[in-house]
């Protein structure tokens, strides 16, 4: 589910190609994860990427005094429990901010600046391709957009909360994790278009939900076994809608996002299986697609407030 790492994650990132093999305007731009590893001189605590566009990384790093070179993707970040002075210099322009809860920093793709941060930072970063931003804009039928605006410690609690929620993106269940990342990336792209694209963009509200037949088909796919494709792309394609409009129509019909619906369905499955005393918790975790019993127990406790074994005792 996450990006495969070598035995030395930092070396794997640093050895990534610095340039794309073509003569396009992005030819000299470095992959965002590799450039972050170079300047931060560490590896991410964890990282997850999605083939449909976008990656989320959690970093903990010390002081930074270096120039961030142009990157292929937009980098959007927020901070967890740390306060540090941020200084960004680009030519004669100087931007100063504070890394703290509720603020975001945006490094548009292709930009370069000198950064000075005096101490420890705990940060969540989203690497967002311009093509993903353009896709979301196109699906929402809003005007074409250019690059995002540069931000340095800019107050934006909404975007910050969305990014912080990405820190919990790895629940140990491949289907749930992937669906959550896809939804979150599209939601963040929508937020960035409305608040950080340099022009006021209004998204029209989708009216009405899915037809009964289309909703039934979507639910059948979500209920299918863990080997089936439950990505947003597959669900939206079945419905004949864009990802943007499918998510809104599905929530209008069910009151839940596709990820929340699937998570609730898996919880109900888990409860039914736990009522059978002959079913071990290890086998239940595996049957529901969790990588380990620990991952299953953590996800179950998050939704119910109890461990699977405690819930089983109370349900008898």
Residue pairs with C-beta under 8 A, 6 or more apart in sequence:
1 48
1 170
1 174
1 177
1 178
2 46
2 47
2 48
2 49
2 170
3 33
3 47
3 48
3 49
3 55
5 12
5 43
6 12
9 43
9 44
10 37
10 41
10 42
10 43
13 33
13 34
13 36
13 37
13 38
13 43
14 34
14 37
14 38
16 30
16 31
16 33
16 34
17 31
18 30
18 34
19 27
19 28
19 29
19 30
20 26
20 27
20 29
20 72
21 27
25 110
26 72
26 109
26 110
28 70
29 69
29 70
29 71
29 72
29 109
29 110
30 38
30 69
30 70
30 71
30 72
31 71
31 72
31 73
32 55
32 71
32 72
32 73
32 75
32 125
32 127
33 44
33 47
33 55
33 57
33 127
35 68
35 69
35 71
36 44
36 57
36 59
36 75
36 125
37 43
37 44
39 64
39 66
39 67
39 68
39 115
40 59
40 61
40 64
41 61
41 62
42 59
42 60
42 61
42 62
44 57
44 58
44 59
45 58
45 59
45 60
46 57
46 58
46 170
47 55
47 56
47 57
47 58
48 55
48 56
48 57
48 169
48 170
48 177
48 181
49 55
49 56
49 127
50 178
50 181
50 182
50 185
52 132
52 182
52 185
52 231
52 232
52 233
53 128
53 129
53 131
53 132
53 135
53 185
54 126
54 127
54 128
54 129
54 132
54 181
54 185
55 73
55 126
55 127
56 124
56 125
56 126
56 127
56 166
56 169
56 181
56 184
56 185
57 124
57 125
57 127
58 123
58 124
58 125
58 167
59 121
59 122
59 123
59 124
59 125
60 120
60 121
60 122
60 123
61 120
61 121
61 123
62 119
62 120
62 121
63 117
63 118
63 119
63 120
64 115
64 116
64 117
64 121
65 115
65 116
65 117
66 114
66 115
67 112
67 113
67 114
67 115
68 107
68 112
68 113
68 114
68 115
69 112
70 109
70 110
70 111
70 112
71 107
71 109
71 110
71 127
72 109
72 129
73 109
73 127
73 128
73 129
73 130
74 106
74 107
74 108
74 109
74 127
74 128
74 129
74 130
74 133
74 147
74 148
74 192
75 106
75 107
75 109
75 125
75 126
75 127
75 128
76 104
76 105
76 106
76 107
76 125
76 126
76 128
76 148
76 159
76 163
76 188
76 192
77 104
77 105
77 106
77 107
77 123
77 124
77 125
77 126
77 163
78 101
78 102
78 103
78 104
78 105
78 123
78 124
78 159
78 160
78 163
78 164
79 99
79 100
79 101
79 103
79 121
79 122
79 123
79 124
80 101
80 122
80 123
80 124
80 164
80 167
81 101
81 122
82 99
82 100
82 120
82 121
82 122
82 123
83 98
83 99
83 100
84 98
84 99
84 117
84 118
84 119
84 120
84 121
85 96
85 97
85 98
85 99
85 117
85 118
86 95
86 96
86 97
86 98
86 99
86 105
86 115
86 117
86 152
86 153
87 94
87 95
87 96
87 115
87 116
87 117
88 94
88 95
88 96
88 113
88 114
88 115
88 150
88 152
89 95
89 113
89 114
89 115
89 116
90 111
90 112
90 113
90 114
90 150
95 150
95 152
96 152
96 153
97 103
97 105
97 152
97 153
97 154
98 153
99 105
99 117
99 121
99 123
99 153
100 153
101 160
102 155
102 156
102 157
102 160
103 153
103 154
103 155
103 156
103 160
104 151
104 154
104 156
104 159
104 160
104 163
105 151
105 152
105 153
105 154
106 148
106 149
106 150
106 151
106 154
106 192
106 196
107 113
107 150
108 147
108 148
108 149
108 150
109 129
109 130
109 147
110 147
111 147
111 150
124 163
124 164
124 166
124 167
126 163
126 166
126 185
126 188
128 185
128 188
128 189
128 192
130 147
132 185
132 186
132 189
133 145
133 148
133 189
133 192
133 193
134 144
134 145
135 243
136 186
136 189
136 190
136 193
136 243
136 244
137 143
137 144
137 145
137 193
137 201
138 144
139 242
139 243
139 244
139 245
140 190
140 193
140 203
140 204
140 244
141 204
142 193
142 201
142 202
142 203
143 199
143 201
145 193
145 197
145 198
145 199
145 201
146 197
146 198
147 198
148 192
148 196
148 197
148 198
149 196
149 197
149 198
151 196
156 195
156 196
158 191
158 195
159 188
159 191
159 192
159 195
159 196
162 184
162 187
162 188
162 191
163 188
165 184
166 181
166 184
169 177
169 180
169 181
169 184
170 177
171 177
171 180
171 290
171 295
171 298
171 299
172 290
172 291
172 292
172 294
172 295
172 296
172 298
172 299
173 266
173 288
173 289
173 290
173 291
173 295
173 296
173 299
174 226
174 289
174 291
175 226
175 230
175 262
175 289
176 259
176 262
176 263
176 266
176 289
176 299
178 230
178 231
179 230
179 231
179 232
179 258
179 259
179 262
180 259
182 231
182 232
182 233
182 243
183 232
183 247
183 257
183 258
183 259
186 232
186 243
186 244
186 247
190 203
190 244
193 201
193 203
194 200
194 201
194 202
194 203
205 248
206 245
206 248
206 249
206 252
208 249
208 252
209 215
209 249
209 250
209 252
209 253
209 254
210 218
210 239
210 246
210 249
210 250
210 252
210 253
214 238
214 239
214 240
215 250
215 253
215 254
217 238
217 239
218 235
218 238
218 239
218 246
218 250
218 258
219 261
221 228
221 229
221 230
221 234
221 235
221 238
222 230
222 235
222 258
222 261
222 262
222 265
223 265
224 230
226 288
226 289
230 258
230 262
232 243
232 246
232 247
232 258
233 243
235 246
235 250
235 258
236 242
236 243
236 245
236 246
239 246
239 249
241 249
246 258
247 257
247 258
250 256
250 257
250 258
250 261
251 257
254 261
256 264
263 299
263 303
266 288
266 289
267 300
267 303
267 304
269 288
270 284
270 288
270 296
270 300
270 308
271 311
271 315
273 279
273 284
273 287
273 288
274 281
274 284
274 308
274 311
274 312
274 315
275 312
275 315
277 312
281 293
281 296
281 297
281 308
281 309
281 312
282 293
284 296
284 308
285 292
285 293
285 295
285 296
285 297
288 296
290 296
290 299
296 308
297 307
297 308
300 306
300 307
300 308
300 311
301 307
304 311
306 314
